[in-house]
Amino acid sequence: MVQAIVNLGEHQDRLLTIIKGKFGLKNKSDAVNFIITKYEEELLEPQLRPEYIKKLNRVEKQKGIPFKNISELRKIIEE
């Protein structure tokens, strides 16, 4: 386990306390770990999430669908 000293502003400390309470975490360290995990899931590698893979498979099955511009392609992908 790695330990770190983190300097937080008053607002960030309040947010950490709210997250700790909302998700029933034991301490602020657990809250920081929770936030880091959520960040990883949502922002770092969304292409590996199961929802993305399902969308990709669906689009691959629809080969040959014509589109005139990028917005039409985006519409097909986001359906």
Buried (B, 14 or more C-beta within 10 A) or exposed (E): EEEEEEEEEEEEEEBBEEBBEEEEBEEBBBBBEBBEEEEEEEEEEEEEEEEEEEBEEEBEEEEEEEEEEEEEBEEBEEE
